[in-house]
Structures are given as C-alpha cells and as structure tokens.
Amino acid sequence: MMGDDAGFSRLIDKVSGAVGLTLDAYKDKCIRRRVAVRMRACGADSYDEYLGMVEQVPGELERLKDALTINVTRFYRNPETWNALATRFLPDLWQAHQGNILAWSAGCASGDEPYTMAMLLAEQCRLAGKEDWLERATIHATDVDRVSLERARAAVYREDAFQDLPQALRERYTVKDLAGRRLVPAIRDRVQVSELDLSRARPPAPRYALIVCRNVVIYFDRPLQERLFQLFAERLTDDGILVLGKVETLLGPARDLVQLADVRERIYRRRA
C-alpha cells in the first residue's frame, strides 16, 4: 500500500479539491501517516479502496480532513515559553506601543494559544494600572480547520485545557460553565477568529508587533517553510517579536531579518 503512489495521488487530489486544502505543500510522510489512521479505522487495504469510502461513506471526508489538520494545544502549553514572553519581551513591547498591540496567532487550532496571548496582555494592563488599554489590543487567530475555529469562537473549554495555566490567570480570566470554563468577555473580545490556509493565503494585516506560530511550519516542506518564515519576519514591526515551536529552526532569508533573542524558547526579535 505504501508504494502505491498513483492511488495516493488520486486520494489527495480528491481531498484537496473537495475541502480546499493545499496538501502538496505538506510533508509526504506526515500526510501518509494521518491517512493511514483513517484507513485502519475504515478497514481499507488500499488508497483506491479508501477513496471509494471517502466518496460514498457519509462524514468520512470531514473525518479525514480533521485527521489531516489535527491540532494538539492547550492554554499556556510549554509554560517556559509563555513565562519568558511575559517577563522578558511583552513589557517593553507593550509599553513601546502604548498598549496598541496587533498580534497574530498563526495556526491557532481551537483558540487556546491566542486567548493565552490575550491573558498575558491583560496582565500587562492590570500590573500597570491601565486596564482600559486592553481594548487597544487585537489578536488575529487563524487556522484552516473549521471545526477548531468554531470551538475558538465559542470560547468554552473543558477543565483539562487549563491544566498548564497558572491558577491566578484561570481565576481572573475564566468562569465556570456547564461544559467546563468560559473565557470572560474582556479576553474573548480581543481575539478575532478567521479561516486561513497558511500554504496559500496572506495574513489579515500588514504588520504585527507579535507573531506566534508554534509547531505548525514543521508539517510543511522546506520551500514553504522558508516562504512562511520570510513572511513572518517581513510582517513584524521594527521591534516585533516572533515565537516559534521549540523543535523548529528558522530557515532561509528570514535569518537576515530577525535575530534569536531566546535560544531555548525560540523567540526572535526583528533586526533594527
């Protein structure tokens, strides 16, 4: 089965056209691995057999899309990164922009990341005694997975999504809900959720003071990785901050535009 390149191509062409995903930019091994999960679940022995199921079995196309765009996330995931951002980078950035922070969470999944960003900005306002400045901040949250985006818009999460979030932030910015916990309006209103396929679309705004894109680019092939890194770097303000995943390494022309400000946490600053 794994050597059936023609059958695999037919399947991917079908999925790409049906759900609007540009899968040719994703790493081949990553796609095959996720397709294999759905094939085993359906009992399919070949790509062509599974393609028939995708075309005929109600809901299988959406299940495959979910498998291909699956996101693992939670609030304050990798606390060391968020702590470094909150203590070493955000205070000066926030003050320099007088609270007018425009940020982008690229590959936001179900919203845990952009809402974490909103909480950290809210903390900057609270600690400075300028709570009204929070309304100056906007976070664009984008992803290709429509199901995840609906969860982000609802802003209601199970309790286990907050297991890494400091208790003080959980108590200050969330409230109990029948389904778990709900983000307070002050935090929810700072995040604008929209659909965007990083492999072929452009970001919602021209310049950002903060861009966070963690563990997303690793799924793309090398040429697209370089294009995205360059895009992120070019879209930063002159003092802007870029946060990548810990397993990601900056590639291509972007290295001339940003400098590594925190090696361990993969935090970059736009070069002067």
Secondary structure, DSSP 8 states (H G I E B T S, - for coil): -TT-HHHHHHHHHHHHHHH---GGGB-HHHHHHHHHHHHHHHT--SHHHHHHHHHHSTTHHHHHHHHHT-----TT-SHHHHHHIIIIIHHHHHHHTTT--EEEEET-TTTHHHHHHHHHHHHHHHHTT-GGGGGG-EEEEEES-HHHHHHHHHTEE-GGGGTTS-HHHHHHHEEEETTEEEE-HHHHTTEEEEE--TTT---SSS-EEEEEE-SSGGGB-HHHHHHHHHHHHHTEEEEEEEEE-TT----GGGGGTEEEEETTTTEEEE--
